[in-house]
Amino acid sequence: MKTFKLVSLEILDGEESTEINLESGLIINKEDEHSNWLLEAYTGLEHHDYFKNLSDTGNEFIVQAVITHKDNDPAYFQTRVCSLKKFEEHISVLLEGQLRKTKNNYAEILLGQLLDQGYKGNILLDEFKDKMQRKPKLKTRKTEV
């Protein structure tokens, strides 16, 4: 098994997304025969009902996770809630899932979107640098399962 720091976590639901503000986070590549990963998010109590609802449905959902450094490209996982613990002021959510492979890298997709939006020259460069640092969710993403 390999363990990494979970820097940011966003739950994707179609065109909508929910950013989870992390107090701390951990991600583990279990390196098992099913290529499973565990993601633990330690976050504020305000997210309890949201994760409780996800847990109660039992459905899988896509998360966008940035691992180790905030400058890294996000990775996408198909996950489900396997544990939800409530503490005095925080919750711990354990997600289990599998890494989804992306055919295109984040920078190429972002640049294409900015060009489609009409950005040019130095304004394009400034917007690209800003979004590469913030890593917002991309509207169109080609993935393979």
C-alpha positions as CSV (number, residue, x, y, z in Angstrom):
1,M,0.0,0.0,0.0
2,K,1.1,3.6,-0.7
3,T,-0.2,6.6,1.3
4,F,-0.5,10.2,0.1
5,K,-1.8,13.5,1.4
6,L,-5.2,14.4,0.1
7,V,-5.0,18.2,-0.7
8,S,-8.5,18.9,-2.0
9,L,-11.7,17.0,-2.7
10,E,-14.7,17.9,-4.8
11,I,-17.8,15.7,-5.3
12,L,-19.1,15.8,-9.0
13,D,-22.7,15.4,-9.8
14,G,-23.3,16.0,-13.5
15,E,-22.7,19.7,-14.1
16,E,-22.8,20.4,-10.4
17,S,-20.0,20.0,-7.9
18,T,-19.5,20.3,-4.2
19,E,-16.2,21.4,-2.8
20,I,-15.3,19.8,0.5
21,N,-13.1,22.0,2.7
22,L,-10.6,19.7,4.3
23,E,-9.1,20.0,7.7
24,S,-6.9,17.0,6.8
25,G,-7.0,14.3,4.2
26,L,-5.4,11.0,3.3
27,I,-5.5,8.8,0.2
28,I,-4.3,5.2,0.1
29,N,-3.6,3.1,-3.0
30,K,-4.4,-0.4,-1.7
31,E,-2.6,-2.0,-4.6
32,D,-5.0,-4.9,-4.5
33,E,-6.3,-7.0,-7.4
34,H,-9.3,-4.6,-7.9
35,S,-7.1,-1.4,-8.0
36,N,-9.0,0.0,-5.0
37,W,-8.2,3.3,-3.3
38,L,-9.3,4.7,0.1
39,L,-9.8,8.4,0.5
40,E,-10.3,9.8,4.0
41,A,-11.6,13.4,4.4
42,Y,-11.6,15.0,7.8
43,T,-13.8,18.0,7.5
44,G,-16.4,20.2,9.3
45,L,-19.7,19.1,10.7
46,E,-21.5,21.1,8.0
47,H,-20.9,18.3,5.5
48,H,-22.4,15.5,7.7
49,D,-25.9,15.5,6.2
50,Y,-24.5,15.7,2.7
51,F,-22.3,12.6,3.2
52,K,-25.0,10.8,5.2
53,N,-27.3,11.2,2.2
54,L,-24.6,9.8,-0.1
55,S,-24.1,7.0,2.3
56,D,-27.8,6.1,2.6
57,T,-28.3,6.0,-1.1
58,G,-25.4,3.6,-1.5
59,N,-24.8,4.9,-5.0
60,E,-21.4,5.5,-6.5
61,F,-20.3,9.0,-7.4
62,I,-17.3,10.7,-9.0
63,V,-14.8,12.7,-6.9
64,Q,-12.0,15.0,-8.1
65,A,-9.0,14.8,-5.8
66,V,-5.8,16.6,-5.8
67,I,-3.0,14.5,-4.3
68,T,0.2,15.5,-2.5
69,H,0.7,19.1,-3.8
70,K,-2.0,21.7,-4.8
71,D,-0.2,22.2,-8.1
72,N,-0.8,18.6,-9.2
73,D,-3.5,17.8,-11.8
74,P,-6.6,16.4,-10.2
75,A,-7.3,12.7,-10.3
76,Y,-10.9,11.3,-10.7
77,F,-12.2,8.4,-8.7
78,Q,-15.5,6.5,-8.8
79,T,-16.3,6.1,-5.1
80,R,-18.9,5.2,-2.5
81,V,-19.1,6.1,1.2
82,C,-18.0,3.2,3.3
83,S,-17.7,4.9,6.7
84,L,-18.9,8.1,8.2
85,K,-17.9,9.1,11.8
86,K,-19.2,12.1,13.6
87,F,-17.0,13.9,16.2
88,E,-17.7,17.0,18.3
89,E,-16.9,19.5,15.6
90,H,-15.7,17.4,12.6
91,I,-16.5,14.3,10.6
92,S,-14.4,11.7,9.1
93,V,-15.6,10.3,5.8
94,L,-14.0,7.2,4.3
95,L,-14.6,6.7,0.6
96,E,-13.6,3.6,-1.3
97,G,-13.3,3.6,-5.1
98,Q,-11.3,3.1,-8.2
99,L,-9.2,5.6,-10.2
100,R,-10.7,6.6,-13.5
101,K,-8.2,7.0,-16.3
102,T,-8.4,10.3,-18.3
103,K,-7.6,10.2,-22.0
104,N,-6.7,13.9,-22.1
105,N,-4.7,15.8,-19.5
106,Y,-6.1,18.6,-17.4
107,A,-4.0,21.4,-18.9
108,E,-5.0,20.5,-22.5
109,I,-8.7,20.5,-21.7
110,L,-8.5,23.7,-19.7
111,L,-6.6,25.5,-22.5
112,G,-9.1,24.3,-25.1
113,Q,-12.0,25.6,-23.0
114,L,-10.3,29.0,-22.5
115,L,-9.7,29.3,-26.3
116,D,-13.4,28.4,-26.9
117,Q,-14.4,31.2,-24.5
118,G,-12.4,33.7,-26.6
119,Y,-9.4,34.3,-24.4
120,K,-6.3,35.5,-26.3
121,G,-2.8,36.8,-25.7
122,N,-1.8,37.8,-22.2
123,I,-5.3,37.6,-20.9
124,L,-5.4,33.9,-22.0
125,L,-2.0,33.3,-20.3
126,D,-3.1,35.0,-17.0
127,E,-6.4,33.1,-16.9
128,F,-4.6,29.8,-17.7
129,K,-2.1,30.3,-14.9
130,D,-4.8,31.2,-12.4
131,K,-7.0,28.2,-13.3
132,M,-4.0,25.8,-13.3
133,Q,-3.4,26.9,-9.7
134,R,-7.0,26.7,-8.5
135,K,-7.8,23.5,-10.5
136,P,-11.5,24.2,-11.1
137,K,-13.7,21.3,-12.3
138,L,-13.7,21.1,-16.1
139,K,-17.1,21.1,-17.9
140,T,-16.1,18.5,-20.5
141,R,-13.9,15.6,-19.6
142,K,-13.2,12.5,-21.7
143,T,-12.7,9.5,-19.5
144,E,-12.5,5.8,-19.9
145,V,-13.7,3.3,-17.4
